[in-house]
Amino acid sequence: MANTLYDSARKGYLEGQFNWLSDTVKVLLVSTSAYTVNAGTHKFLSDISGSARIAGPVTLTGKSTDGGAADANDATFTAVSGGAIGAIVIYVDSGQEATSPLLAYLDTATGLPITPNGGDIIITWDNGTNKIYKV
């Protein structure tokens, strides 16, 4: 699977349900052997089993939307251990998994897949025109 926005996120952006700047946006590192993305039917964090979540969540800070692209400060996951990480999932935290909408699935980022060794994992977002993703 290539990097994608979840279909429900596309709809949410079009209907004004999300605000990248003011919503609490978080990021997870997930196992692609334990989670198979379905961008058409997966809508909420509860669609990703706990066993697929290797690290996180980490709250994104320093968010911006210049040029129609979602951007934020780089994210650090501390002392990561567990199985191989094959993807990054971005979502809006509503406070409950069953109502926390999934936004983006990224599995072609530089350095993926990665096997944790107990050290920190730093996600360095792209500084090009697309940043984290472009809407």
CORUR-V173346 format. One record per residue. RES is the residue in one small letter. SS is DSSP state (2 for helix, 1 for strand, 0 for the rest). D_FIRST is the distance of its C-alpha to the first C-alpha in Angstrom with 2 decimals. Layout:
BEGIN
res=<RES RES>
ss=<SS SS>
d_first=<D_FIRST D_FIRST>
END
This chain:
BEGIN
res=<m a n t l y d s a r k g y l e g q f n w l s d t v k v l l v s t s a y t v n a g t h k f l s d i s g s a r i a g p v t l t g k s t d g g a a d a n d a t f t a v s g g a i g a i v i y v d s g q e a t s p l l a y l d t a t g l p i t p n g g d i i i t w d n g t n k i y k v>
ss=<0 0 0 1 1 0 2 2 2 2 2 2 2 2 0 0 0 0 0 0 0 0 0 0 1 1 1 1 1 1 0 0 0 0 0 0 0 0 0 0 0 0 0 1 2 2 2 0 0 2 2 2 1 1 1 1 1 1 1 0 0 0 0 1 0 2 2 2 1 1 1 0 0 0 1 1 1 0 0 0 0 0 0 1 1 0 1 1 1 1 1 1 0 0 0 0 2 2 2 0 1 1 1 1 1 1 0 0 0 0 0 0 0 1 1 0 0 0 0 0 1 1 1 0 0 0 0 0 0 0 0 0 1 1 0>
d_first=<0.00 3.76 6.72 8.17 11.46 12.11 14.24 17.19 17.08 17.30 20.20 21.71 21.82 23.43 25.90 26.80 25.75 24.26 26.03 24.04 27.42 29.25 26.78 26.10 22.51 21.14 18.30 17.17 15.68 13.85 13.36 10.07 12.61 14.33 11.75 9.02 7.85 9.32 9.76 12.57 14.64 14.21 16.86 18.62 18.56 20.19 17.01 15.94 18.47 20.73 19.95 16.33 17.82 18.94 20.50 21.62 21.95 23.27 24.67 23.83 27.06 28.28 25.92 26.39 25.20 26.81 25.61 23.43 20.98 20.45 21.84 23.49 25.22 23.34 22.71 24.32 23.63 26.84 27.62 24.18 24.32 22.38 19.43 16.64 14.45 10.79 9.96 12.27 12.98 15.64 18.03 21.63 24.07 26.58 28.32 26.98 23.59 23.98 24.46 22.27 19.64 16.04 15.33 12.15 9.07 8.79 7.22 8.52 12.03 14.93 15.99 12.86 13.05 16.64 19.24 21.74 25.39 27.21 27.22 25.80 22.27 22.32 19.46 20.73 19.24 19.13 22.56 21.67 21.77 18.36 19.18 16.68 15.48 17.54 18.55>
END
